[in-house]
Amino acid sequence: MSEIKCNVQQIFIKPHPNADALELANIGSTEGWQCVVKKGQYKTGDYVVYIPENAVVPEDILKYYNFWNNEKNKGLLSGSLGDRVKAVKLRGEFSLGITIPLEQVDTTNCFILKTPTTNYAVVKYENVTKLLGITKYEPKIPVNLAGEVFNAGSHVTIKYDIENSKNYPNVFNEGELVQVTSKLHGTFCGISFLPKESLFVHEEMIRVENGYISVFSKGLGAKGLCFKDNEANTNNLYLKTVKPLIDEISKHCTEHTIIMGEIFGDVQDLKYGAKQNETMFRVFDVWSRDRFLSHTELNEWLSTLPNVTRVPVLYEGPFQWDIIEPLFQHAKETEFDPKQIREGVVIKPQVEREDSSLGRVVLKFINEDYYLRKNGSELN
């Protein structure tokens, strides 16, 4: 999961179609995150603090801003303590996140954020997560996803994350050639190859015919850590799933290469038709020659690997919202299980490019049904 950011953002108000006492608020832009708010609480153009999904809100803030149930002595949000932000439907409308009002100082770009103990001066777009004492919900990591690790170094692994399209609603241009792939619900897995002559070889790396392989999760990769291939990690999900593929992958590599993919199946609550303990691996990105491979290059790279395949490609063509939206909104993951909801999609340009605010252009578009599902698990 991404880092929690509670930013000062502008709000855009529109009527709630099914409730006279409620309104709909979009955060950051008219296409941004949608929250349900009390009617008259805000007007379009106001600035608020937006608290997103998986934020854990301290008790004093919940009480101060009326997100508290005195009778039950717990918060009004989700989780056993009512302190975790999750998606809900309120009178038939999707709502993800909560808002905290701010007081504007005259006509400046400065605002007052009130807390039970201190009033803070804040500015547009400021991240106030620490000021509010908000943390990110961290699910307990299953034993088979943990394991003994070694420090391979951040030059061997990669820090990888994909931003939500709601945070960057105008990055893709209408008509721009894009690729749309399924976002599978499992756990990120990175496979790093180093040639024999590399200066960064570590004794704990897996030796293959033409070099060395390291395996890491998203969280470990961000810290330069990889799993040891030892007896203690015999049941490690990452190693068990990808070790049968590493000889095939390594023979295709001649220089430092990082393969990024998803391990899925019997991993989280969405099973993709898998049997007990059955897992699969699909590739969604490859980094080689100091850059990410383009759409065409990735297809070519995988074309000679019969047992290493790509996440499902759902669409290739111009970016058109009427085509894109049905691919993720209320969609099913038909390639694996026709009854299972699709988590969402990932969209990239067919030719890699950078954006001044986002960086590398790649965004995820998430299905509302996925946010609203019951008893869902959320692991990296």
C-alpha positions in Angstrom: 0.0 0.0 0.0 1.1 3.6 -0.6 2.1 5.9 2.2 -0.9 7.7 3.8 -1.1 11.4 2.9 -3.7 13.7 4.4 -3.3 16.8 2.3 -5.0 20.3 2.3 -7.1 20.2 -0.8 -9.9 22.1 -2.5 -13.4 20.6 -2.4 -16.1 20.6 -5.1 -19.7 20.1 -4.1 -22.7 18.7 -6.0 -26.2 17.4 -4.9 -26.7 14.0 -3.4 -29.4 12.4 -5.6 -31.0 10.3 -2.8 -30.7 12.5 0.3 -31.8 16.0 1.2 -29.5 16.3 4.2 -26.3 15.1 2.4 -24.1 16.3 -0.5 -21.4 14.8 -2.6 -17.9 16.2 -2.4 -15.1 15.6 -4.9 -11.6 16.2 -3.6 -8.9 18.1 -5.5 -10.9 18.3 -8.7 -14.4 17.5 -10.1 -13.0 14.0 -10.9 -11.3 13.5 -7.6 -12.1 11.2 -4.6 -15.8 11.3 -3.8 -17.0 11.7 -0.2 -20.5 12.1 1.2 -20.7 15.1 3.5 -23.5 17.0 5.4 -25.4 19.4 3.3 -24.2 23.0 3.9 -21.0 22.0 5.6 -18.9 23.1 2.6 -19.2 25.1 -0.6 -17.3 24.6 -3.8 -13.9 26.2 -3.5 -13.4 25.6 0.2 -10.2 23.8 1.4 -10.3 20.8 3.7 -8.1 18.1 5.0 -8.8 14.9 3.1 -8.2 11.7 5.1 -8.0 8.7 2.7 -8.7 5.0 2.8 -6.7 2.9 5.4 -5.9 5.9 7.5 -6.1 5.2 11.3 -7.5 8.3 13.1 -6.6 9.0 16.7 -9.4 9.0 19.3 -9.0 12.6 20.2 -9.4 13.7 16.6 -12.5 11.5 16.1 -14.1 13.0 19.2 -13.2 16.6 18.3 -14.7 16.3 14.8 -17.8 14.3 15.8 -16.7 11.0 14.4 -17.4 9.4 17.7 -20.2 7.2 19.2 -20.4 8.0 22.9 -22.9 5.2 23.6 -20.6 2.5 22.1 -17.4 4.4 23.2 -15.8 4.0 19.8 -15.4 5.8 16.5 -17.9 6.0 13.7 -15.5 4.6 11.1 -14.6 1.0 10.4 -12.6 -1.5 12.3 -13.0 -2.9 15.8 -12.3 0.6 17.3 -14.2 2.5 14.6 -11.0 4.4 13.8 -10.1 3.2 10.3 -11.2 4.9 7.0 -12.8 2.5 4.5 -15.2 2.8 1.6 -18.9 2.9 2.3 -22.2 3.6 0.5 -24.3 6.2 2.0 -27.9 6.4 0.6 -26.7 4.7 -2.5 -23.6 6.8 -3.2 -20.0 5.7 -3.0 -17.9 7.5 -0.4 -14.2 7.0 0.2 -12.5 9.1 2.9 -13.5 11.7 5.4 -12.9 15.5 5.5 -11.9 17.9 8.2 -12.9 21.6 7.8 -10.3 24.4 7.9 -10.7 28.1 8.7 -9.2 30.4 6.0 -7.1 33.3 7.1 -8.4 36.4 5.3 -7.9 35.9 1.6 -4.5 34.3 1.8 -3.5 30.8 1.0 -3.1 30.1 4.8 -5.6 28.1 6.8 -6.1 27.2 10.5 -6.3 23.5 11.3 -7.8 23.0 14.8 -6.9 20.0 17.0 -7.9 19.4 20.6 -4.5 20.6 21.9 -3.1 23.0 19.2 -4.1 25.2 16.3 -1.8 24.9 13.3 -1.3 27.3 10.4 -1.3 25.2 7.2 -1.1 26.0 3.5 -2.6 24.6 0.3 -1.6 21.0 -0.5 0.4 20.6 2.8 0.6 17.1 4.1 -0.8 17.3 7.7 -0.7 13.6 8.5 1.8 13.9 11.4 0.0 17.0 12.8 -3.1 15.0 13.2 -1.3 11.9 14.5 -2.8 9.8 11.7 -1.1 6.5 10.8 -1.6 3.9 8.1 -3.4 0.6 8.8 -0.9 -2.2 8.6 -2.5 -5.7 8.3 -0.7 -8.5 10.0 1.6 -10.2 7.6 0.9 -14.0 7.2 3.8 -16.3 8.2 4.3 -17.5 4.6 4.8 -14.0 3.3 7.6 -13.2 5.9 11.0 -14.7 6.1 14.7 -14.3 6.7 16.3 -11.6 4.6 19.7 -10.2 3.6 20.8 -6.7 2.6 21.3 -6.8 -1.2 21.3 -3.0 -1.5 18.9 -0.6 -3.1 20.9 -0.7 -6.3 19.9 -4.4 -6.7 16.2 -4.0 -5.9 13.6 -1.3 -6.7 11.2 0.9 -4.9 7.9 0.5 -6.8 4.4 1.8 -6.3 1.5 2.9 -8.6 -0.5 6.0 -7.7 -4.3 6.1 -7.9 -5.8 7.9 -10.8 -8.0 10.0 -8.4 -4.8 11.8 -7.3 -3.8 12.6 -10.9 -7.1 12.8 -12.9 -5.7 14.7 -15.9 -2.5 12.9 -16.7 -3.8 10.9 -19.7 -4.8 12.9 -22.8 -7.9 12.0 -24.7 -6.8 9.9 -27.7 -3.4 9.1 -26.3 -2.3 5.5 -27.1 -2.4 3.5 -23.9 -2.2 -0.1 -22.7 -4.7 -1.3 -20.1 -4.0 -4.4 -18.0 -5.8 -6.1 -15.1 -4.7 -5.2 -11.6 -4.5 -8.5 -9.9 -5.1 -8.8 -6.1 -2.2 -10.7 -4.6 1.2 -9.6 -3.6 4.0 -7.8 -5.4 7.1 -9.9 -6.2 10.3 -8.7 -7.6 13.0 -10.8 -9.2 16.4 -9.2 -9.7 19.1 -10.7 -12.0 22.8 -9.8 -11.8 25.4 -11.0 -14.3 28.4 -12.9 -12.9 30.8 -10.0 -13.2 28.5 -7.6 -11.3 30.2 -5.7 -8.4 27.0 -6.1 -6.3 26.9 -9.9 -6.0 26.1 -11.0 -2.5 26.8 -14.5 -1.1 23.1 -15.0 -0.2 21.9 -14.6 -3.8 20.7 -17.6 -5.7 23.3 -18.8 -8.1 22.2 -19.6 -11.7 24.2 -20.6 -14.8 24.9 -17.1 -16.0 24.6 -15.0 -12.8 22.7 -14.4 -9.6 19.0 -14.0 -8.7 17.4 -12.2 -5.8 13.7 -12.3 -4.8 11.9 -9.6 -2.8 8.5 -8.2 -1.8 7.5 -4.6 -2.3 8.3 -3.6 1.2 11.6 -5.4 1.3 12.6 -4.0 -2.2 12.1 -0.5 -1.0 14.8 -1.1 1.6 17.2 -3.1 -0.6 16.4 -6.3 1.2 15.8 -9.8 -0.3 14.8 -13.2 0.9 17.4 -15.8 1.8 17.1 -19.1 0.0 17.5 -21.2 3.1 15.7 -23.9 5.1 14.0 -21.3 7.3 12.3 -19.9 4.2 11.2 -23.3 2.8 7.5 -22.3 3.0 8.1 -18.7 1.9 5.4 -17.8 -0.7 7.6 -15.7 -2.9 10.4 -18.2 -3.2 8.1 -21.2 -3.6 6.2 -19.5 -6.4 9.0 -18.0 -8.5 11.9 -20.4 -8.0 10.6 -22.8 -10.7 10.8 -19.9 -13.1 14.2 -18.4 -12.3 16.3 -20.6 -14.6 14.1 -19.7 -17.6 14.2 -16.0 -16.6 17.9 -15.8 -16.0 18.8 -17.4 -19.4 16.9 -14.5 -21.0 19.0 -11.9 -19.1 22.5 -10.6 -19.9 22.6 -7.5 -17.7 21.1 -6.2 -14.5 17.3 -6.8 -15.0 14.4 -6.5 -12.5 11.2 -8.4 -13.3 8.1 -7.1 -11.4 4.9 -9.1 -11.1 2.0 -10.3 -9.0 1.8 -13.5 -7.1 -1.9 -14.4 -6.8 -4.4 -17.2 -6.3 -4.6 -18.6 -2.8 -2.9 -15.5 -1.4 -5.7 -13.0 -0.4 -9.5 -12.9 -0.3 -9.8 -12.9 -4.1 -8.7 -16.4 -5.2 -9.0 -16.3 -9.0 -10.3 -19.8 -9.0 -7.2 -21.2 -7.4 -7.2 -24.3 -5.3 -5.8 -24.4 -1.7 -2.1 -23.4 -1.7 -2.2 -22.8 -5.5 -0.4 -19.7 -6.6 0.4 -18.1 -10.0 2.8 -15.4 -11.1 2.2 -12.8 -13.9 4.6 -10.0 -15.0 3.5 -6.4 -15.2 6.8 -4.5 -15.6 10.4 -5.1 -16.5 13.3 -2.8 -15.8 16.4 -3.3 -17.9 19.1 -1.1 -19.5 18.4 1.5 -16.8 14.8 2.0 -17.8 11.3 0.4 -17.9 10.5 -1.5 -21.1 7.7 0.0 -23.3 4.5 -1.9 -24.0 5.9 -3.4 -27.3 9.3 -4.2 -25.7 7.7 -6.0 -22.8 5.7 -8.2 -25.1 8.8 -9.0 -27.1 10.8 -9.7 -23.9 8.2 -12.2 -22.7 7.5 -13.8 -26.1 10.5 -16.2 -25.7 9.6 -17.3 -22.2 6.8 -19.9 -22.5 6.2 -20.2 -18.7 6.5 -16.5 -17.8 3.4 -14.6 -18.9 2.1 -11.1 -18.6 -0.9 -9.9 -16.5 -4.0 -9.8 -18.8 -4.0 -7.1 -21.4 -7.5 -5.8 -21.7 -7.2 -3.0 -24.2 -4.7 -1.3 -26.5 -5.6 1.9 -28.2 -6.6 5.5 -27.7 -7.5 6.7 -24.2 -11.3 7.1 -24.3 -13.2 7.2 -21.0 -16.3 5.4 -22.4 -14.0 2.5 -23.3 -11.8 2.6 -20.2 -14.5 2.9 -17.4 -16.3 -0.4 -18.2 -13.0 -2.3 -18.0 -12.7 -1.6 -14.2 -16.0 -0.3 -12.9 -18.3 -3.1 -11.8 -16.2 -5.5 -13.9 -15.4 -9.2 -13.4 -12.0 -10.9 -13.8 -13.3 -13.3 -16.5 -9.9 -14.8 -17.5 -9.7 -16.6 -14.2 -13.1 -16.7 -12.6 -16.2 -15.2 -14.3 -17.9 -14.6 -10.9 -15.0 -12.8 -9.3 -14.8 -9.0 -9.2 -11.9 -7.2 -10.9 -9.8 -5.2 -8.5 -9.2 -2.6 -11.2 -6.9 -1.8 -14.1 -3.4 -0.3 -14.6 -3.0 2.1 -17.5 0.3 3.2 -19.1 1.1 5.0 -22.3 2.2 2.6 -25.0 5.4 4.6 -25.2 6.9 5.4 -21.8 6.8 9.1 -20.7 7.2 11.3 -17.7 4.9 13.8 -16.1 6.1 16.8 -14.1 3.9 16.1 -11.1 3.6 12.3 -11.2 7.0 11.2 -12.6 6.7 8.0 -14.6 3.2 7.9 -16.1 1.4 4.8 -14.8 -1.9 4.9 -12.8 -4.3 2.5 -11.2 -8.1 2.8 -11.6 -9.9 0.9 -8.9 -13.3 -0.8 -9.0 -15.8 0.6 -6.5 -17.0 -3.0 -5.9 -13.5 -3.9 -4.8 -13.5 -1.1 -2.2 -16.9 -2.2 -0.9 -16.4 -5.9 -0.7 -16.7 -7.6 2.7 -13.9 -9.1 4.7 -11.3 -8.0 2.1 -7.6 -8.4 2.8 -5.0 -5.7 1.9 -1.4 -6.9 1.7 1.3 -5.4 -0.5 
